[in-house]
């Protein structure tokens, strides 16, 4: 996705420009920088060519980072400056402007996008409800800093970063007043219990095909691939819209994915790039993965590792778009805990739980994955989080998603959908296993720390498990990331920073 970094006001324009220069280094992986200096006028706004033309206040300096043509994302007029980051290259700014933004209504978030509008009233940032486009903000030295990446705000001197939630609008006046408004919520979705099964599957089919249609007919893309139903269906549907689709799978030797991805790719008649994941590869990349994902939680790092390696390879091969199969587990009850909840507390309790999980998945999954992928210079796309598909999926009763005691017993209607869309039954019924375990990433991270951290080499497996989080926190501290976790031990190893981090 594109990146945004901006400064509103401040002590002086020179100070603000220095701040933005620091922020820009942390967003450079998102593409070429295009900088806009904007002042407020009686008629609306004025985009100026030089910082010397900026008044003491009010003014905004905004940088847009993109690998795409700038005209696809920017609309500059005397009344407003609009930036829109869409999820796929096919959707242009004029399509979104004509159908989504007016003077009296906010973006209805039917597109996967992040919209930034600067006009006479100040700045408005609208985050679509799918949550695949992050946005953060904070105050420092009399300025308001804005960015798609937390690391950009850290570089600008803000450690306590605030995040704009999906379906919400951030408004910043020219005088620096901040207000938040919420536009859409999945809490309003009503479960429809009597709809015929065939009708539901056909509705899901048309909605999901509509989501994949936005990929364009000639784009080059890669699909993060494990051989499971989610990524297999994503690969199949992407290949129908994209003339050059390749699967990318990252796994450790001896893992579950290592034994299934080639066969699954053959069933799909698609090429697969298989990327190895050894303890040395994991150790060498660990600082970048921690910095890229902006977190240290062990499970997040385990999940991000194979995605990072795959996205890095996509970037090396000139593939601009990486497609993720994230989403069906939360939408259609794909975890063992969902079966237990269904058995113990019933259908409605599981439906409430699924809505809760989807409402927070931008924090628990999507933002982590997006940061890991985009750090490698490619765009991330999450087709299963199309808002219409999410609404439809959450309106389906839990009894259509769980079949206790059967094989398979989770994501039942989604598997039927996959078969209806042409996925071979063997892949539609493939068993579920978490990414960090199916790829072997969890094991490789443990081996990497045990082998490369002197203080961990002689620990038992239990002792190493207890120490791993501390090592991850230590690496983040060495990267000067403002994490809140304390580091309990000192370690005798150097954290190597790549040129991507040091700039």
Secondary structure by P-SEA (a helix, b strand, c coil): cbbbbbccccccaaaaaaaaaaaaaaaccccbbbbbbbbbccccbbbbccccccccccbbbbbbbccccccccccccccbbbbbbcccccccaaaaaaccccccccccccccbbbbbbccccbbbbbcccccccccccccccbbbbcccaaaaaaacccbbbbbcccbbbbbcccbbbbbbbccccccccccccccaaaaaaaaaaaaaaaaccccccccccccccccaaaaaaaaaaaacccbbbbbbbbcccccccccaaaaaaaacbbbbbbbbcaaaaaaaaaaaaaaaccccaaaaaaaaaaaaaaaaaaaacccbbbbcccccccccccaaaaaaaacccaaaaaaaaaaaaaacccccaaaaaaaaaaacbbbbbccccaaaaaaaaacccccccccccccccaaaaaaaaaaaccccccccbbbbccccccaaaaaaaaaaaccccccccccaaaaaaaaaaaaaaaaaaacccccccccccccccccccccccc
